[in-house]
Amino acid sequence: MEERKLGKTGRNVSAVGFGAWQIGDAWGSVGDEDALAALRTAVDSGISFIDTADVYGDGRSEQRVGQVLKEYPHLTVATKMGRRVPQEPANYSPENFRAWNDRSRANLGVDTIDLVQLHCPPEAVYASGAVFDDLDAMVSEGRIRAYGVSVETCAEALAAIERPGVASVQIILNAFRHKPLEEVLPAAREAGVGIIARVPLASGLLSGRYTAQTSFGEDDHRNFNRAGAAFDVGETFSGVDYETGLAAVERIREVVPEGMTMAQFALRWILDQPGVSTVIPGARNAEQARGNAAAAFLAPLPQEVHTAVREVYDELVRPQVHHRW
């Protein structure tokens, strides 16, 4: 698989990575057997980058990733911290950072974590020099090799990129979220900061498998977070109204090249954007993991296809999301 430089981490990683939220929680139940099969299949398909977080299943995702990391020690693993406590700037303290880091290192079974990201922190955190000084200290202590920030908005991404020690920024980028293309990706390229594209399938909408009759379980955020009751509404279907999303998918489906699934098309669209280091779709089983990895081996999309996707975005999606994130 194609490898790309991951910003200031000093590492090259697979163009398609593995997002491990689905094997933690909030996507319906995923048992150990399916979760581990998805991870192993992803790695065997060429994926070398896994992204998880301490809050996914309260450590369950990290533990599952750690089990596979023992089998495949060449992997680059990123985790995130900060969402297991109330989102108050005072909680982003040296003591909490080290406690969270100790827990993640134990879950992953490592002494040093390749990349630790602040997990969509409060806006005030971006302005705190003390926070980033402490992250620098954690690198010096050998707890982490590099650090980054996972963000909700383009403004937050630009603030993170300005911090000289930030190695990567993780941001929602997909066919329903075009705003990062305008300023964030160019600024990241100029600063040498990696871009990790998350929520690439808009919570599965861009897989093309859902209809107006599709139902989601009570423990699935696509049910309980549609209005942002649990966390930022932009995390669910990328903030797009479900019915509007379905209509946009049907329009996009018309330009998907033959021999390519809708999900692979959505991933290839992201990989075609200059400045993307890796894209991290999730997978609940081996079949999904294998299909996601295959997107990296597909040819770039023709310009006329990118133009068609942009037209759908401008007409149907832009009014709902562009001004918000």
C-alpha positions as CSV (number, residue, x, y, z in Angstrom):
1,M,0.0,0.0,0.0
2,E,1.1,3.6,-0.6
3,E,2.7,5.2,2.4
4,R,2.6,8.9,3.2
5,K,4.6,11.1,5.6
6,L,2.6,11.7,8.8
7,G,3.5,15.3,9.5
8,K,6.2,15.9,12.1
9,T,6.0,12.4,13.6
10,G,9.0,11.3,11.4
11,R,7.0,8.3,10.3
12,N,5.5,7.1,7.1
13,V,2.1,5.4,7.4
14,S,-0.4,3.7,5.1
15,A,-2.6,6.0,3.1
16,V,-5.6,4.2,4.5
17,G,-5.5,3.6,8.2
18,F,-7.9,2.0,10.7
19,G,-10.2,4.0,12.9
20,A,-10.9,2.0,16.1
21,W,-13.9,3.8,17.4
22,Q,-16.3,1.2,16.1
23,I,-14.5,-1.6,17.9
24,G,-14.8,0.3,21.2
25,D,-18.4,1.6,21.6
26,A,-21.2,3.8,20.3
27,W,-21.7,1.8,17.0
28,G,-23.6,-1.1,18.4
29,S,-22.0,-4.2,19.9
30,V,-18.8,-5.6,18.3
31,G,-17.4,-8.7,20.0
32,D,-13.8,-9.6,20.5
33,E,-13.7,-12.0,17.6
34,D,-15.0,-9.6,15.0
35,A,-13.0,-6.7,16.4
36,L,-9.7,-8.6,16.3
37,A,-10.5,-10.1,12.9
38,A,-11.1,-6.6,11.5
39,L,-7.8,-5.4,12.9
40,R,-5.7,-8.3,11.7
41,T,-7.3,-8.2,8.3
42,A,-6.6,-4.5,8.0
43,V,-2.9,-5.1,8.8
44,D,-2.7,-8.1,6.5
45,S,-4.2,-5.8,3.7
46,G,-1.4,-3.3,4.1
47,I,-2.7,-0.9,6.8
48,S,0.1,0.2,9.1
49,F,-1.7,3.0,11.1
50,I,-4.3,2.6,13.8
51,D,-6.1,5.4,15.5
52,T,-7.9,4.8,18.8
53,A,-8.8,6.8,22.0
54,D,-8.9,6.1,25.7
55,V,-12.7,6.9,25.8
56,Y,-13.7,4.3,23.2
57,G,-15.4,1.7,25.3
58,D,-13.6,3.2,28.3
59,G,-10.3,1.5,27.2
60,R,-11.8,-1.5,25.3
61,S,-10.6,-0.2,22.0
62,E,-7.1,0.5,23.2
63,Q,-6.9,-3.0,24.7
64,R,-8.0,-4.6,21.5
65,V,-5.5,-2.6,19.5
66,G,-2.8,-3.5,22.1
67,Q,-3.4,-7.2,21.6
68,V,-2.9,-6.9,17.8
69,L,0.1,-4.6,18.3
70,K,1.9,-7.4,20.1
71,E,1.5,-9.5,16.9
72,Y,2.4,-6.7,14.5
73,P,5.0,-4.5,16.3
74,H,5.7,-2.5,13.2
75,L,2.4,-0.6,13.4
76,T,2.1,3.1,14.2
77,V,-0.6,3.6,16.8
78,A,-2.2,6.8,17.8
79,T,-4.5,7.4,20.7
80,K,-6.4,10.3,22.1
81,M,-7.0,11.7,25.6
82,G,-9.1,14.3,27.4
83,R,-12.8,13.1,26.9
84,R,-13.1,11.0,30.0
85,V,-13.6,14.1,32.2
86,P,-15.8,17.2,32.1
87,Q,-14.7,19.4,29.3
88,E,-13.2,22.2,31.4
89,P,-9.8,23.7,30.6
90,A,-8.6,23.2,34.2
91,N,-8.8,19.4,33.6
92,Y,-6.0,19.7,31.0
93,S,-3.4,19.6,33.7
94,P,0.1,17.9,34.0
95,E,-1.3,15.5,36.6
96,N,-4.2,14.4,34.5
97,F,-2.1,14.1,31.3
98,R,0.2,11.7,33.0
99,A,-2.6,9.7,34.6
100,W,-4.3,9.4,31.3
101,N,-1.1,8.5,29.5
102,D,-0.2,5.8,32.1
103,R,-3.6,4.2,31.5
104,S,-3.3,4.3,27.7
105,R,0.2,2.9,27.8
106,A,-1.0,0.0,30.0
107,N,-4.0,-0.6,27.7
108,L,-1.8,-0.6,24.6
109,G,1.0,-2.6,26.3
110,V,3.8,-0.1,25.4
111,D,6.2,2.2,27.2
112,T,6.0,4.9,24.6
113,I,3.0,5.8,22.5
114,D,3.7,6.8,18.9
115,L,1.2,9.7,18.8
116,V,-1.1,11.1,21.4
117,Q,-3.8,13.6,20.4
118,L,-5.8,15.9,22.5
119,H,-9.4,14.7,21.9
120,C,-11.4,17.7,20.7
121,P,-10.5,19.9,23.6
122,P,-12.3,23.0,24.8
123,E,-11.6,26.1,22.7
124,A,-9.6,27.7,25.5
125,V,-7.1,24.9,25.5
126,Y,-5.7,25.9,22.1
127,A,-4.6,29.3,23.5
128,S,-2.9,27.7,26.5
129,G,0.9,27.7,26.1
130,A,1.2,25.7,29.3
131,V,-0.7,22.8,27.8
132,F,1.6,22.5,24.8
133,D,4.7,23.0,26.9
134,D,3.5,20.0,29.0
135,L,3.0,17.9,25.9
136,D,6.6,18.8,24.9
137,A,7.7,17.6,28.3
138,M,5.9,14.3,27.8
139,V,7.9,13.8,24.6
140,S,11.1,14.6,26.5
141,E,10.1,12.1,29.2
142,G,9.7,9.3,26.6
143,R,6.0,8.8,27.3
144,I,5.0,9.8,23.8
145,R,6.9,10.2,20.5
146,A,4.8,12.9,19.2
147,Y,1.5,14.8,19.8
148,G,-1.3,16.2,17.8
149,V,-4.9,17.5,18.2
150,S,-8.2,16.1,17.0
151,V,-10.5,19.0,16.2
152,E,-14.1,19.7,15.5
153,T,-13.8,23.0,13.5
154,C,-11.5,24.4,10.9
155,A,-10.7,27.4,13.2
156,E,-9.5,24.9,15.9
157,A,-7.4,23.1,13.3
158,L,-5.7,26.4,12.2
159,A,-5.0,27.2,15.9
160,A,-3.4,23.8,16.4
161,I,-1.3,24.1,13.3
162,E,0.2,27.3,14.7
163,R,1.7,25.4,17.6
164,P,5.2,24.4,16.6
165,G,5.2,21.1,18.4
166,V,1.9,19.8,16.9
167,A,2.8,16.9,14.6
168,S,-0.7,16.2,13.2
169,V,-4.2,17.4,13.1
170,Q,-7.2,15.1,12.9
171,I,-10.3,16.6,11.3
172,I,-13.5,15.5,9.7
173,L,-13.0,15.5,6.0
174,N,-15.3,13.7,3.5
175,A,-17.5,14.4,0.5
176,F,-20.0,16.1,3.0
177,R,-17.2,18.2,4.6
178,H,-15.3,20.4,2.1
179,K,-14.4,23.4,4.2
180,P,-11.0,22.0,5.4
181,L,-9.9,22.0,1.7
182,E,-10.0,25.8,1.7
183,E,-7.5,26.7,4.5
184,V,-6.7,23.8,6.7
185,L,-5.0,21.5,4.3
186,P,-2.9,24.3,2.7
187,A,-1.8,25.6,6.1
188,A,-0.9,22.1,7.3
189,R,1.2,21.4,4.2
190,E,3.1,24.7,4.7
191,A,3.7,23.9,8.3
192,G,4.7,20.3,7.7
193,V,1.7,19.1,9.9
194,G,0.1,15.8,9.0
195,I,-3.6,15.6,8.3
196,I,-5.6,12.6,9.6
197,A,-9.0,12.5,7.9
198,R,-11.6,11.1,10.2
199,V,-15.3,10.3,9.8
200,P,-14.6,9.6,6.1
201,L,-17.8,7.8,5.4
202,A,-20.0,10.3,7.3
203,S,-20.9,7.6,9.9
204,G,-21.6,5.2,7.1
205,L,-23.9,7.3,5.0
206,L,-21.3,7.5,2.3
207,S,-21.1,3.7,2.2
208,G,-24.4,3.9,0.3
209,R,-25.9,1.0,2.3
210,Y,-28.5,3.0,4.2
211,T,-32.1,3.9,3.3
212,A,-34.9,5.8,4.9
213,Q,-36.0,2.5,6.5
214,T,-32.6,1.8,8.1
215,S,-32.8,1.6,11.9
216,F,-29.9,1.9,14.4
217,G,-29.7,0.4,17.9
218,E,-30.1,2.3,21.1
219,D,-26.4,2.0,21.8
220,D,-25.5,3.4,18.4
221,H,-24.6,7.2,18.2
222,R,-26.4,7.3,14.8
223,N,-29.6,6.9,16.9
224,F,-28.9,8.7,20.2
225,N,-26.7,11.6,18.9
226,R,-28.6,12.9,15.9
227,A,-29.4,16.1,17.8
228,G,-26.0,16.3,19.6
229,A,-27.3,15.0,22.9
230,A,-24.1,13.1,23.8
231,F,-21.3,15.0,21.9
232,D,-20.8,17.3,19.0
233,V,-23.6,16.7,16.4
234,G,-21.0,17.0,13.6
235,E,-19.6,13.6,14.6
236,T,-22.9,11.9,13.5
237,F,-23.5,11.9,9.8
238,S,-21.0,14.8,9.7
239,G,-23.7,17.1,10.9
240,V,-25.9,16.5,7.8
241,D,-29.6,15.8,8.2
242,Y,-30.1,12.1,7.5
243,E,-32.7,12.6,4.7
244,T,-30.6,15.2,3.0
245,G,-27.6,12.9,3.3
246,L,-29.5,10.1,1.6
247,A,-30.5,12.4,-1.2
248,A,-26.9,13.5,-1.7
249,V,-25.6,9.9,-1.7
250,E,-28.0,9.0,-4.5
251,R,-26.7,11.9,-6.6
252,I,-23.1,11.0,-5.9
253,R,-23.8,7.3,-6.7
254,E,-24.4,8.3,-10.3
255,V,-20.7,9.1,-10.8
256,V,-19.1,6.2,-9.0
257,P,-16.8,4.4,-11.5
258,E,-17.6,0.8,-12.3
259,G,-15.9,-1.8,-10.1
260,M,-15.7,0.6,-7.1
261,T,-18.0,0.4,-4.1
262,M,-19.6,3.6,-2.8
263,A,-17.4,3.4,0.3
264,Q,-14.2,2.9,-1.7
265,F,-15.2,5.9,-3.8
266,A,-15.7,8.0,-0.7
267,L,-12.2,7.0,0.6
268,R,-10.6,7.6,-2.8
269,W,-12.1,11.1,-2.9
270,I,-10.3,11.9,0.3
271,L,-7.0,10.4,-0.8
272,D,-7.1,12.6,-3.9
273,Q,-7.0,15.7,-1.8
274,P,-3.5,17.3,-1.5
275,G,-2.1,17.2,2.0
276,V,-4.0,14.2,3.4
277,S,-1.6,11.9,5.3
278,T,-4.0,9.1,6.0
279,V,-7.7,8.4,6.2
280,I,-9.1,6.3,9.0
281,P,-12.3,4.5,8.2
282,G,-13.7,2.2,10.9
283,A,-14.6,-1.4,10.4
284,R,-16.8,-3.8,12.4
285,N,-15.5,-7.0,10.7
286,A,-12.9,-8.4,8.4
287,E,-14.9,-7.8,5.2
288,Q,-15.3,-4.1,5.9
289,A,-11.6,-3.8,6.8
290,R,-10.5,-5.5,3.6
291,G,-12.8,-3.3,1.4
292,N,-11.5,-0.1,3.1
293,A,-7.9,-1.0,2.5
294,A,-8.6,-1.7,-1.2
295,A,-9.4,1.9,-1.8
296,A,-5.7,2.8,-1.6
297,F,-5.0,0.6,-4.6
298,L,-7.6,2.4,-6.8
299,A,-6.7,5.0,-9.4
300,P,-7.3,8.7,-8.6
301,L,-10.8,9.9,-9.6
302,P,-11.1,12.0,-12.8
303,Q,-11.5,15.7,-12.4
304,E,-15.0,15.7,-13.8
305,V,-16.0,13.3,-10.9
306,H,-14.5,15.6,-8.3
307,T,-16.5,18.5,-10.0
308,A,-19.7,16.5,-9.8
309,V,-19.1,15.8,-6.0
310,R,-18.5,19.5,-5.4
311,E,-21.8,20.4,-7.2
312,V,-23.8,18.0,-4.9
313,Y,-22.0,19.4,-1.9
314,D,-22.7,23.0,-2.9
315,E,-26.4,22.3,-3.7
316,L,-27.5,20.0,-0.9
317,V,-24.9,19.9,1.9
318,R,-23.1,23.2,2.1
319,P,-26.0,25.1,3.6
320,Q,-26.1,22.7,6.6
321,V,-22.4,22.4,7.5
322,H,-20.1,24.9,5.9
323,H,-20.7,27.8,8.3
324,R,-20.7,25.5,11.4
325,W,-17.5,23.6,11.3
